[in-house]
Amino acid sequence: MVAAVADGAPLLGSGAATSRIDAARSLVDTIVVRSIRAYGVNTGVGALCDVIVDRDHQQSLSRNIVMSHAVGVGAPLGKAETRAIMAAAVNNWAHGYSGVRIDVVDTLLALLAADCIPLVPSRGSVGYISHMAHIGLVLIGEGFAICGAETLTGAMALSRAGRTPLVLDAKEGLSVVNGTPCATGLAALALARVERLLDWADASAALSFEALAGDPACFAEDSMALHASPGLRAVAARLRHVLAGSCAIAATGAGRTQEALSLRAVPQVHGAARDALVYVAGVVDRELASPTDNPLLLGPPDRPRAASTAHAVGAGVGLAMDLLGILTAEVAAMAERRIDRLVNPLVSGLPAFLAAAGGSRSGFMIAQYTAASLVAENRRLAAPASLDGGVTSALQEDHLAHATPASLKALQIIDNAASILAIEVLAAIQATDPVAARRSPVSAAIAARLRAVVPPYADDRPLGQDFGRAAAMMAGSAPF
């Protein structure tokens, strides 16, 4: 759901969700009237949690939280990333434990429906605060939003969406910036992108295997069935499917005694990535199924309780996104090794660097440099954010899980991996273009789709532009 909304699908409320939201709000109202001590309702936040805020200043507290927490810097998030966070925020409030009024939810939904997306700086979060605070600015008529091709003030964006600026009430400022919507929204988007990317990784590996005339015996069903990994078996079956009917691969038993690991171990590496992805998806699904505000509003209407928890830390999401980054980086690193085998005349049996004519053309020589650079960058990015630690708010918040930064760097790794796979696919197709009739039916269909957007390369244009076109096509559709 979150990834679909990120890509532009509508997000609608429900009567059941409205009832839950209203019930939680009534608990806040009772807490306010009875002056029951509750974090962020009638106290300061962070290290100021023991400072009591009287009723006359609770609206100011909510507004000031949004203002003071909007500390992001750097380039803004993309529209899809911000929409994903907004969808996850609505989901969090809809559990009915946050205590925001339905007006807050409806205003965010109206912005999504109007495709007026807050301008959210990408940098500056150690956990879960600054990105949502910049979204909160627009809710109160401050900040900026992108509406179509226009950058509007928050108040103008609200008007475009048919709403007026909110005056946040008790606890609403804290609920707007709290919880794990930033991490989980970005994580859901990353999951959707990796699922597509792994499909293309299988396809690109098969195309390279065909171009290098590998022996398909290493993917044989009987030997693959001996391993208990469901991911391994699934990848091996996908490789067999792509290669079925190919006249370019070696006859079983007639090829090399043993293929290089970047070819032979595709089921093992891609399968391990798929198995790990199942775990990561489970973590993100559980996070989305859980209220992660702090405090959570509990109890019957006449005995409300604000439970201070640490659900907003998002440690599970941080660890899962670190794992997602690592598995994606590993799959991409293996693809780069296959690219090298395609362009390297010492092992390929193909024209040097897939160039059309001798030394006057370099072909895909430098494309492999690009892939190697992105693999190195991914290696740096794959260092776990979860271990970064740090101390904030005068020792009150003295453990940081860095879930949102983990999600952001996973998305960057995915982008890099997508470029690497685009290079591999184009290189593999370039290698088999001269013998296109020998391709398998599936690889021929994949090649035709790529050739519809990227013609064969003859050192006649900047090659880097081709990678972008191929990556865009691959991001928008499955390989087969």
C-alpha positions in Angstrom: 0.0 0.0 0.0 2.7 2.5 1.0 4.7 1.9 -2.2 1.6 2.2 -4.3 0.8 5.6 -2.8 4.4 6.6 -3.3 3.9 6.0 -7.0 0.7 8.0 -7.1 -2.1 5.7 -6.0 -4.9 7.3 -3.9 -5.0 6.9 -0.1 -8.5 6.9 1.4 -9.6 6.9 5.0 -12.2 4.5 6.4 -15.0 4.7 8.9 -13.2 2.3 11.2 -10.0 4.3 11.2 -11.9 7.5 11.9 -13.5 5.9 14.9 -10.2 4.8 16.3 -8.6 8.2 15.7 -11.6 10.0 17.4 -11.4 7.6 20.4 -7.7 8.3 20.9 -8.4 12.0 20.6 -11.0 11.9 23.3 -8.4 10.4 25.7 -6.1 13.4 25.0 -9.0 15.7 25.7 -9.6 14.0 29.1 -5.9 14.2 29.9 -5.9 17.9 29.2 -9.0 18.6 31.2 -7.9 16.6 34.2 -4.3 17.7 34.0 -3.0 14.2 34.0 0.7 14.3 33.5 1.5 13.0 30.0 4.7 13.4 27.9 4.3 15.9 25.1 0.7 16.7 26.0 1.4 18.9 29.1 5.2 18.5 29.4 8.1 19.5 27.3 9.8 17.0 25.1 13.2 15.2 25.1 15.3 16.4 28.1 12.5 18.9 28.9 10.1 16.0 29.7 9.8 17.1 33.4 8.9 20.7 32.6 5.1 21.1 33.0 3.3 23.1 30.2 0.0 24.6 31.4 -3.1 24.4 29.3 -2.9 27.9 27.9 0.5 27.0 26.2 -0.2 23.5 24.9 -1.2 24.7 21.4 2.0 26.8 21.4 4.0 23.7 22.4 2.6 21.7 19.5 3.4 24.5 17.0 6.8 25.1 18.5 7.7 21.4 18.3 7.1 21.4 14.5 9.1 24.6 14.1 12.0 23.6 16.2 12.2 20.1 14.8 12.2 21.2 11.2 16.0 21.2 11.0 16.6 19.2 7.8 19.3 20.3 5.4 20.5 19.4 1.9 18.7 18.4 -1.3 15.0 17.6 -0.9 13.6 14.0 -1.0 12.0 12.9 -4.2 8.2 13.0 -4.6 7.9 9.3 -4.2 9.9 9.2 -1.1 7.9 12.0 0.6 4.6 10.5 -0.5 5.7 7.2 1.1 6.4 8.9 4.4 3.1 10.7 4.3 1.3 7.4 3.7 3.1 5.7 6.5 2.2 8.7 8.8 -1.5 8.3 8.0 -1.2 4.6 8.7 0.4 5.2 12.0 -2.3 7.6 13.2 -5.0 5.3 11.9 -4.1 2.7 14.5 -5.8 4.9 17.0 -3.2 5.4 19.6 -1.7 8.8 18.7 -4.4 11.3 19.7 -4.5 13.6 16.7 -7.7 15.0 15.5 -9.2 13.6 12.3 -8.6 17.1 10.8 -4.9 16.4 10.9 -5.3 13.1 9.0 -7.7 14.6 6.5 -5.4 17.5 5.7 -2.5 15.1 5.0 -4.8 13.0 2.8 -5.9 16.1 0.9 -2.4 17.1 0.2 -1.7 13.6 -1.2 -4.9 13.7 -3.3 -3.9 17.1 -4.7 -0.4 15.8 -5.3 0.9 18.8 -3.3 4.0 17.3 -1.7 5.9 19.1 1.1 9.5 20.0 0.3 11.5 17.9 2.7 15.3 18.2 3.1 16.8 14.8 2.9 19.6 15.2 5.5 19.7 15.8 9.2 17.8 13.0 10.8 19.3 10.6 13.3 16.0 8.8 13.9 12.5 9.9 13.0 12.0 13.6 13.5 13.1 16.1 10.9 11.5 14.7 7.8 8.0 14.6 9.4 8.6 18.1 10.9 9.0 19.6 7.4 5.8 17.8 6.4 4.2 19.3 9.5 5.2 22.8 8.5 2.9 22.6 5.5 0.0 21.3 7.7 0.2 24.6 9.6 0.7 26.7 6.5 4.4 27.1 6.8 7.2 25.7 4.8 7.0 24.8 1.1 5.4 22.2 -1.1 5.7 21.1 -4.8 2.4 21.2 -6.6 2.9 20.0 -10.1 5.7 22.1 -11.5 5.2 24.9 -9.0 6.9 25.5 -5.6 4.2 27.0 -3.3 4.2 28.1 0.3 2.5 25.8 2.8 -0.5 28.0 3.0 -0.9 28.2 -0.8 -0.4 24.4 -1.1 -3.2 23.9 1.4 -5.5 26.2 -0.5 -4.7 24.3 -3.7 -5.8 21.1 -1.8 -9.0 22.8 -0.5 -7.8 23.1 3.1 -6.8 25.8 5.5 -3.8 25.9 7.8 -4.2 23.8 11.0 -3.8 25.1 14.5 -2.3 22.1 16.2 -3.8 21.2 19.5 -2.4 19.4 22.6 0.0 16.5 21.6 -0.6 17.0 17.9 2.8 18.6 17.3 4.5 15.7 18.9 2.4 13.1 17.0 3.2 14.8 13.7 7.0 14.4 14.2 7.0 11.2 16.2 6.9 7.5 15.4 8.6 5.6 12.5 6.7 6.8 9.4 10.0 8.2 7.9 11.8 4.9 8.3 8.9 2.6 7.4 7.7 4.7 4.5 11.1 4.8 2.9 11.6 1.1 3.8 8.4 0.1 2.0 9.5 2.0 -1.1 12.9 0.4 -0.9 11.3 -3.1 -0.7 9.2 -2.5 -3.8 12.3 -1.4 -5.7 14.4 -4.3 -4.6 11.8 -6.8 -5.5 11.8 -5.5 -9.1 15.6 -5.2 -9.1 16.1 -8.8 -8.0 13.9 -9.9 -10.9 16.1 -8.0 -13.3 19.3 -9.3 -11.6 18.2 -12.8 -12.5 17.5 -11.8 -16.0 20.7 -9.9 -16.5 22.7 -12.8 -15.1 21.0 -15.2 -17.5 21.7 -12.8 -20.5 25.4 -12.7 -19.5 25.5 -16.5 -19.1 24.1 -16.8 -22.6 26.5 -14.3 -24.0 29.4 -16.1 -22.5 28.2 -19.5 -23.7 28.0 -21.0 -20.2 27.2 -24.6 -19.4 23.6 -24.7 -17.9 24.4 -27.9 -16.0 25.3 -25.7 -13.0 21.6 -24.8 -12.7 20.2 -28.3 -13.2 17.0 -29.0 -11.3 18.3 -32.1 -9.6 21.4 -30.5 -8.0 19.5 -27.3 -7.1 16.8 -29.3 -5.4 19.4 -30.7 -2.9 19.6 -27.2 -1.2 16.9 -26.2 1.2 16.9 -22.5 0.3 13.6 -21.5 -1.4 15.3 -18.5 -2.9 18.1 -20.6 -4.4 15.6 -23.0 -6.0 13.4 -20.1 -7.3 16.4 -18.3 -8.9 17.7 -21.5 -10.5 14.3 -22.1 -12.0 14.1 -18.5 -13.3 17.6 -19.0 -14.9 16.5 -22.2 -16.6 13.3 -20.4 -17.8 15.3 -17.6 -19.4 17.9 -19.9 -21.0 15.5 -22.5 -22.3 15.8 -23.0 -26.0 19.0 -20.9 -26.4 21.4 -22.1 -29.1 24.1 -19.9 -27.7 24.8 -21.7 -24.5 27.0 -24.7 -24.3 25.5 -28.2 -24.6 25.3 -29.8 -21.2 28.7 -31.3 -20.4 30.4 -29.8 -23.5 31.5 -26.5 -21.9 34.1 -25.7 -19.4 34.6 -28.1 -16.5 33.4 -25.4 -14.1 32.1 -21.9 -14.7 33.4 -18.9 -12.8 31.6 -18.2 -9.6 30.0 -15.0 -10.9 28.1 -17.3 -13.3 27.9 -20.5 -11.4 26.9 -19.1 -8.1 24.0 -16.9 -9.2 21.3 -19.1 -7.6 23.3 -19.2 -4.4 23.9 -15.4 -4.1 20.6 -14.2 -5.6 18.7 -16.8 -3.7 20.3 -15.8 -0.4 19.3 -12.2 -1.2 15.7 -13.3 -1.9 15.6 -15.3 1.4 16.9 -12.3 3.3 14.3 -10.1 1.6 11.5 -12.2 3.0 12.8 -11.4 6.5 13.2 -7.7 5.7 9.6 -7.5 4.3 8.3 -9.2 7.5 10.0 -6.6 9.7 8.6 -3.7 7.7 5.1 -5.2 7.6 5.2 -5.7 11.4 6.3 -2.1 11.8 3.5 -0.8 9.7 1.0 -3.0 11.6 2.1 -1.4 14.9 1.5 2.0 16.4 4.9 3.7 16.9 3.9 7.1 18.5 5.2 8.2 21.9 3.4 8.3 24.1 0.6 5.9 23.1 -2.9 6.7 24.4 -4.4 3.8 26.2 -7.2 3.0 28.7 -11.0 3.5 28.8 -12.4 7.0 28.2 -12.7 7.7 32.0 -9.2 6.4 32.8 -6.9 7.5 30.1 -3.2 6.7 30.2 -0.3 8.1 28.2 2.2 5.2 27.9 5.7 6.4 27.3 7.4 3.7 25.1 10.3 3.5 22.7 8.4 2.1 19.7 9.5 5.2 17.8 13.2 4.1 17.9 12.6 1.7 15.0 15.6 -0.5 15.7 14.1 -3.4 13.8 13.6 -1.3 10.7 17.2 0.1 11.0 18.7 -3.4 11.2 16.5 -4.6 8.3 17.4 -1.7 6.1 21.1 -2.3 6.8 20.5 -5.9 5.7 18.6 -4.8 2.6 21.5 -2.5 1.6 24.0 -5.3 2.1 22.0 -7.9 0.1 21.5 -5.4 -2.7 25.1 -4.4 -2.8 26.2 -8.0 -3.0 24.0 -8.8 -5.9 25.2 -5.7 -7.7 28.9 -6.5 -7.0 28.4 -9.9 -8.6 26.9 -8.2 -11.6 30.0 -6.0 -12.0 32.1 -9.2 -12.1 30.0 -10.5 -15.0 30.3 -7.2 -16.8 34.1 -7.5 -16.6 33.9 -11.0 -18.0 31.8 -9.7 -20.9 34.2 -6.9 -21.9 37.5 -8.7 -21.0 38.9 -10.4 -24.1 41.1 -12.6 -21.9 38.1 -14.6 -20.7 35.1 -13.6 -22.9 35.7 -15.1 -26.3 34.0 -11.9 -27.6 35.4 -8.8 -29.3 37.5 -6.8 -26.9 35.2 -4.5 -24.8 32.4 -5.3 -27.2 33.7 -2.6 -29.5 32.6 -2.8 -33.1 35.9 -2.1 -34.7 39.4 -2.4 -33.3 41.4 0.2 -31.4 39.5 3.3 -32.8 36.5 2.4 -30.6 36.4 1.7 -26.9 32.9 0.1 -26.7 32.0 -0.8 -23.1 35.5 -0.5 -21.7 34.7 2.5 -19.5 31.3 1.2 -18.7 32.9 -1.4 -16.5 34.8 1.4 -14.7 31.4 3.0 -13.9 30.1 -0.3 -12.5 33.3 -0.7 -10.5 32.9 2.8 -9.1 29.3 2.1 -8.1 30.2 -1.2 -6.4 32.8 0.6 -4.4 30.4 3.3 -3.4 27.9 0.6 -2.4 30.5 -1.0 -0.2 31.0 2.2 1.7 27.2 2.8 2.0 26.6 -0.8 3.2 28.4 -0.1 6.5 25.6 -0.5 9.1 23.9 2.7 10.2 22.5 0.8 13.1 25.9 0.9 14.8 26.5 4.6 14.4 25.1 5.4 17.9 25.3 8.9 19.2 23.8 10.9 22.1 21.1 13.7 21.8 18.9 15.8 24.0 21.2 16.1 27.1 21.6 12.4 27.6 17.9 11.8 27.6 18.1 10.1 24.2 21.3 8.2 24.6 20.8 5.4 22.1 20.1 6.1 18.4 19.1 3.3 16.0 19.4 5.5 12.8 16.5 3.7 11.1 15.7 6.6 8.7 19.3 7.0 7.6 19.5 3.3 7.1 16.5 3.5 4.8 17.9 6.4 2.9 21.2 4.8 2.3 19.5 1.6 1.2 17.6 3.6 -1.4 20.9 5.0 -2.7 22.4 1.5 -2.9 19.4 0.4 -4.9 19.8 3.3 -7.3 23.4 2.4 -7.8 22.6 -1.3 -8.2 19.9 -0.4 -10.8 22.6 1.4 -12.9 25.0 -1.5 -12.6 22.3 -3.9 -13.8 21.4 -1.6 -16.7 25.1 -1.7 -17.8 25.1 -5.5 -17.6 21.9 -5.9 -19.5 23.1 -3.6 -22.3 26.5 -5.2 -22.4 25.1 -8.7 -22.6 22.7 -7.7 -25.4 25.5 -6.0 -27.3 27.5 -9.2 -27.0 24.7 -11.3 -28.6 23.4 -8.9 -31.2 25.7 -10.4 -33.9 24.1 -13.8 -33.2 20.6 -12.7 -32.2 19.0 -15.7 -33.8 20.8 -18.0 -31.3 19.1 -16.3 -28.3 16.5 -18.1 -26.3 12.9 -17.0 -26.8 12.8 -15.2 -23.4 16.2 -13.5 -23.8 15.2 -12.4 -27.3 12.1 -10.8 -26.0 14.1 -9.0 -23.3 16.6 -7.8 -25.9 13.8 -6.5 -28.1 12.4 -4.5 -25.3 15.7 -2.9 -24.5 16.6 -2.3 -28.1 13.3 -0.4 -28.5 14.7 2.3 -26.2 18.5 1.8 -26.6 20.0 1.0 -30.1 23.3 -0.9 -30.5 26.3 1.0 -29.4 29.0 2.1 -31.8 30.9 4.8 -30.0 28.5 7.2 -31.7 27.0 8.9 -28.6 27.7 9.3 -24.9 27.2 5.8 -23.5 26.1 7.0 -20.1 22.8 8.2 -21.5 22.0 4.7 -22.5 22.3 3.5 -19.0 19.7 5.9 -17.8 17.2 5.0 -20.4 17.7 1.3 -19.8 17.4 1.7 -16.0 14.2 3.7 -16.4 12.6 1.0 -18.6 13.7 -1.7 -16.1 12.3 0.1 -13.2 8.9 0.3 -14.9 8.4 -3.3 -15.8 9.3 -6.9 -14.9 11.8 -8.6 -17.2 9.5 -11.5 -18.2 
